[in-house]
Amino acid sequence: MALEFLDKDPSSPNGDSATVWRDTETGDYVLQGYIDTSPATTAELGPVPDGEIRIRYPQRMMQFFPEVTGGRADA
């Protein structure tokens, strides 16, 4: 796996999250965000399967996905 850093959330209060990378071999994304364990989310979506986690990812970060920027990772 070779991960390409795409960007971090410029509006993050501490500069650490959210972050997005792309696997250059598979085209998959690796996302870092805030763990969402709120009772409201769990009530609506149900339990999280073993080995998975739900993250809350800011909509403003969509600008860093190449599909949104016409294929450019550096837009």
Secondary structure by P-SEA (a helix, b strand, c coil): cbbbbccccccccccccbbbbbcccccbbbbbccccccaaaaaacccccccbbbbbccccccccccccccccccc
